[in-house]
Amino acid sequence: MALTLIKCNEDHEYEQFIRFFLKYRDQMTPPYPLTYTLQLISTQVSKGHIIMGLDEEGEPGGIVTYYYGNPDNDFQDRESLLVEILLIKKEYRKTTAFFQGLEYLINGVTEADCSVSQVFFYAHADSAYLRRLYSKFANPVAKREGEFGELDVYSTSLEALSAFIRSFHRHS
């Protein structure tokens, strides 16, 4: 049940991302209404980056979206990276798919030779799944008001995240 990871660059890849996100937006915590989902799609495609995991048939099994910088600062603080959306089909949640995606993200950031030193993740306060997942490799550093309630902000250095992924390989 492995996924092939790609970074969306082509129109057909963005179309797959959009269809997947629209179809599975109800699995977000809380479920995202259509108008908000469309706003996120627009921002992700125009200012963000999208990694998509494709199954054996070429269909999406999960997505990770991220920004260099913080949208609150109009993406000016380029030493930070914000992972905004993580959405994985239920059948891939207890696999290594997330860690493969995280490694793909880290490798892409490292190869881009950018100045990212800190990585941030948002988890809705009601999302026990994401809070448990992120706490394995990042620390809660703040709370902020999101579109649909309180978000926990997790942070780790890019170096610590890379070390965590390397240790994950040694134990898997």
C-alpha positions as CSV (number, residue, x, y, z in Angstrom):
1,M,0.0,0.0,0.0
2,A,2.8,2.4,-0.9
3,L,2.2,5.9,-2.2
4,T,4.2,7.6,-4.9
5,L,4.9,11.1,-3.9
6,I,4.9,14.1,-6.2
7,K,5.0,17.8,-5.9
8,C,2.1,19.4,-7.9
9,N,3.4,21.4,-10.8
10,E,1.1,20.6,-13.7
11,D,-2.6,21.5,-14.3
12,H,-3.7,17.8,-14.2
13,E,-1.9,17.4,-10.8
14,Y,-3.6,20.5,-9.4
15,E,-6.9,19.1,-10.7
16,Q,-6.3,15.9,-8.8
17,F,-5.5,17.8,-5.7
18,I,-8.6,19.9,-6.0
19,R,-10.9,16.9,-6.6
20,F,-9.3,15.0,-3.6
21,F,-9.6,17.9,-1.2
22,L,-13.2,18.6,-2.2
23,K,-14.1,15.0,-1.8
24,Y,-12.4,14.5,1.6
25,R,-12.8,17.9,3.2
26,D,-15.4,16.4,5.5
27,Q,-12.6,14.5,7.2
28,M,-10.9,17.6,8.3
29,T,-11.4,18.6,12.0
30,P,-13.8,20.3,11.9
31,P,-15.2,19.5,8.5
32,Y,-14.5,22.4,6.1
33,P,-17.5,24.1,4.4
34,L,-17.3,24.4,0.6
35,T,-16.6,28.2,0.5
36,Y,-13.7,28.0,2.9
37,T,-12.3,25.0,1.1
38,L,-12.4,26.9,-2.2
39,Q,-10.5,29.8,-0.6
40,L,-7.8,27.4,0.7
41,I,-7.5,25.8,-2.7
42,S,-7.0,29.2,-4.3
43,T,-4.3,30.2,-1.8
44,Q,-2.5,26.8,-1.9
45,V,-2.3,26.8,-5.7
46,S,-1.3,30.4,-6.0
47,K,1.1,30.9,-3.0
48,G,1.7,27.4,-1.5
49,H,3.1,24.1,-2.4
50,I,1.3,20.8,-2.6
51,I,2.7,17.3,-2.1
52,M,0.4,14.5,-3.2
53,G,0.7,10.8,-2.6
54,L,-0.6,8.7,-5.5
55,D,-1.7,5.0,-5.2
56,E,-1.0,2.3,-7.7
57,E,-3.8,3.5,-10.0
58,G,-2.5,7.1,-9.9
59,E,-5.3,8.3,-7.6
60,P,-4.5,10.5,-4.6
61,G,-4.2,8.8,-1.2
62,G,-3.2,11.9,0.7
63,I,-2.0,15.5,0.5
64,V,0.2,17.9,2.4
65,T,0.2,21.6,1.7
66,Y,2.8,24.1,2.9
67,Y,4.1,27.6,2.6
68,Y,7.5,29.2,2.9
69,G,6.9,31.9,5.4
70,N,3.7,32.7,7.3
71,P,0.5,33.9,5.6
72,D,-0.1,36.2,8.6
73,N,3.2,38.0,7.6
74,D,2.4,37.9,3.9
75,F,5.0,35.1,3.5
76,Q,7.9,37.5,4.3
77,D,9.6,35.4,7.0
78,R,11.2,32.9,4.7
79,E,13.1,31.1,7.5
80,S,9.9,29.4,8.5
81,L,7.8,26.8,6.8
82,L,4.1,26.2,7.7
83,V,2.5,22.9,7.0
84,E,-1.1,23.9,6.8
85,I,-3.1,20.9,5.5
86,L,-2.5,17.2,6.1
87,L,-5.2,15.0,4.7
88,I,-4.7,11.2,4.3
89,K,-7.3,8.6,3.4
90,K,-8.2,6.5,6.4
91,E,-6.7,3.3,4.9
92,Y,-3.3,5.0,4.8
93,R,-3.4,6.5,8.4
94,K,-1.8,3.6,10.2
95,T,1.0,3.2,7.6
96,T,4.2,5.0,7.0
97,A,2.6,7.3,4.4
98,F,2.8,10.5,6.6
99,F,6.4,9.9,7.4
100,Q,7.2,9.3,3.7
101,G,5.5,12.6,2.9
102,L,7.4,14.4,5.7
103,E,10.7,13.1,4.4
104,Y,9.8,14.1,0.8
105,L,9.0,17.6,2.1
106,I,12.2,17.9,4.1
107,N,14.3,16.7,1.1
108,G,12.6,19.2,-1.1
109,V,13.2,22.0,1.3
110,T,16.9,21.0,1.7
111,E,17.4,20.7,-2.1
112,A,15.8,24.1,-2.6
113,D,18.7,25.6,-0.6
114,C,16.4,28.0,1.1
115,S,16.8,29.5,4.6
116,V,14.2,27.5,6.4
117,S,15.2,26.7,9.9
118,Q,11.8,26.3,11.7
119,V,8.8,24.2,10.7
120,F,5.3,24.9,12.1
121,F,2.2,22.7,12.1
122,Y,-1.4,23.6,12.9
123,A,-3.7,21.1,14.6
124,H,-7.3,22.0,15.5
125,A,-7.8,21.7,19.3
126,D,-10.5,19.0,18.6
127,S,-8.2,16.9,16.5
128,A,-6.7,14.4,18.9
129,Y,-5.2,12.5,15.9
130,L,-3.1,15.4,14.6
131,R,-2.2,16.6,18.1
132,R,-0.9,13.1,18.9
133,L,0.9,12.8,15.6
134,Y,2.6,16.2,15.7
135,S,3.6,15.8,19.4
136,K,5.9,12.9,18.3
137,F,8.3,15.3,16.7
138,A,7.3,18.9,17.5
139,N,6.4,20.9,20.6
140,P,3.2,22.9,21.1
141,V,4.4,26.5,21.2
142,A,1.2,28.6,20.9
143,K,-2.5,28.7,20.4
144,R,-4.2,30.8,17.8
145,E,-7.7,31.4,16.7
146,G,-8.5,29.7,13.4
147,E,-11.4,30.0,11.1
148,F,-13.3,27.3,13.0
149,G,-12.0,27.6,16.5
150,E,-8.7,27.3,18.4
151,L,-5.6,25.8,16.8
152,D,-2.6,24.4,18.5
153,V,0.6,25.5,16.9
154,Y,3.5,23.0,16.9
155,S,7.0,23.8,16.0
156,T,10.4,22.1,15.5
157,S,13.6,23.0,13.9
158,L,14.2,21.6,10.4
159,E,17.3,19.9,11.8
160,A,15.4,18.2,14.6
161,L,12.7,17.1,12.1
162,S,15.4,15.6,9.8
163,A,16.9,13.7,12.7
164,F,13.5,12.4,13.7
165,I,12.9,11.0,10.2
166,R,16.4,9.4,10.2
167,S,15.6,7.8,13.5
168,F,12.3,6.6,12.2
169,H,14.1,4.8,9.3
170,R,16.4,3.0,11.8
171,H,13.4,1.8,13.8
172,S,11.2,0.7,10.9
